[in-house]
């Protein structure tokens, strides 16, 4: 049985959207200059799908909304996901990939897995590894993009890859085992 989701065909919805849907998201001040620099690429990527976007520098917010040219009803949810990833400091070229049908994301709160702050900092550093080696091995194994920042891990990829990322990150954060041993065990499983 083939469970692949087919690519959306605009002929399925020739009249477009009946109502305007919109989402907005605030972003931290430290990424404001980066967002200004990359906003043109975000706008052009969303314009291909018929979605309008706006960067409000006064309120420090980003918003997306459907237009009369929007055909795919689910693209507004994907555009909302794009805003969430951009506000979490995922680079724009990588975040734009979320608009593809076969791509999804997961935000894993790793702070909840470790009660003590000192132990959390050490385990987060073990997750990253010396020279990002553990993170690169995890990305290679799962075919997912992974960004560790603050108390969370943002991952983008296929659903199967994200399940592996969530499981391995959980093991690394909740145990004192060597991260590469956990990744090897997962790879051979």
N, C-alpha and C positions, 0 to 999 in steps of 0.2 A: 504494500500500500504506500503510495507516494504522498507524503504530507507537506510537500513544499508549497509555499505560498507564491502564487504567480504575481508577476509584476502588474501593477495597476494600469489599466487601459483607459485613457480619457474618454473613449467612446462609450464606456459604461455609464458615464454621467455627463451627457452632452449639454445639459442646461446649467450646470454649475451648482453652487450652493444657494439654498433658499434664504438662510440667515447668515449674518456675519458673526463669526466666532473669533474671540481674541483671548490672548493670555499675555500677562506681563510678569516680569521678574526683576527684582532689584539685584544689583551687583555691588561688590565691595569697591571702595575707593581706589585701592592699589592696582586694580586692573583697568581703570578708566582709560589711560593713555593707550594701552594695548587694544582695547575695544575700538577706540577711535581709529586706530591704524588699520585694523582688519575689518571694519564694518562694511566697507564696499564689497568685499568678497562674500560676506554673509548675506548682504542684500541681493547680490547677483545669484547666489545659490538658491535663495528662497524665491526669487522672481521666476525662476524656471518652473516652479510648482504653482505659481499664481498666489503667493503669500506675500503680504506687505509686512515690513518690519520698520521699527523706529527706535532710535537710541535717544533717550532723554537724559541729557547731562545734568540738568538742574535737579531732578528727582533721583538720579542715578538708577534708572530703570531701562529695561529693554522690553519691547512689546512686539507681538506678532498678531496678525489678523488675516482672515480670509478676504478674498476679493471676488469680483464677478468672474475672474479668470480661473479661480480655484476649481479643480475638477475632483481631485482625490479627497474624500471626506476625512481620511485619517491623517493627512499631511499636517493639519494644524496641531495634532498631538505630537507628531515628530518635531515640528517647529518649536513647540513648548519644551521638548526634551533638549533641543539644540540650545535654547536659552539657559536651561539649567546647567548644561555642561559648560557653556561659556562663563557663567557666573562662578563656576567651580575651578576656573583657570585651566580648563582643557584648551589646548591650542586650537585656533579657529579651523585650520585645514583638517584636523582630526575630528573636531566636533561636527563639522559639516557632513561627515560620512554617516551620521546618525539618520540623515534623511533617506538613506537607501532602505529598501524594504526588508533586507535580510540582516539589518544591523539593529541592535538594541543595547541598552546600557544598564548598569547596576551601581548603586552607591552603597558601599558597605561601611557601616559605622564600627570601626575597630576599637574605639575607646571603651565601648560597653563590654568588650570581651576581657579586659584586664582591669582589675579594681585599683591597683596602685599605680600612681603616676610614673614613678621611676621605672617600674617593670614595663609599663606601657611604652615608654620612650625607647628602652632597650629592644623590646620586641618589634617595634615599628622599624627601628634601624636594622634589625635582622631581616625583616621583610624586604627592605630596600637592598641590603647586602653591600659589600665593599665594591665600590665602582658600579653600583646598580646591577651587579651580577645576578643576584637572586631574582630581581624584578625582570631582567631580560630573559632568564631561563623560564620564568612563569609566563611571560608573554609569548615565547617561542612554543611552549607546550600547549597553550590554550588558544593561540591565534587571536588574542585579544589585546587591545591597548589598555595599559594600566597606569594610573597616576595616583601616587600616594601624597596626600597633602593634609596636614593637620591631623584631625581625628578620623579621617575617612579615606577610603580607597575608592576611586572612580574607575570603572572598567567598561570598555566598549567592545562588542563582538557578537558572535552568535550566541544563541541561548545555551547550547551545549557547552561552549567555552566559558560562559559566565557562571554556569553551575560549578565547573571545575575551579574557577577563580575563587568563588565564594567558599567552597569547601577547603581549598588549600590555604587561603588567607585565615580562615577560622582555625585550622590546625596550627599554623605558625603562631598566631596570636595567643591561642589558649594553651599551648604546650611549650615546654622548654627544649623540644627536639630541634635538631639541625634542620634548617629550612630546605637545604638541597636534598636531604634524605627523604623529607616529606614529598618533595617534587618528584624524586626518583620513584618513590613508592606509587605515587599517583600515575606517573607515566607508564609504569609496568603493570598497572592494575587493569 
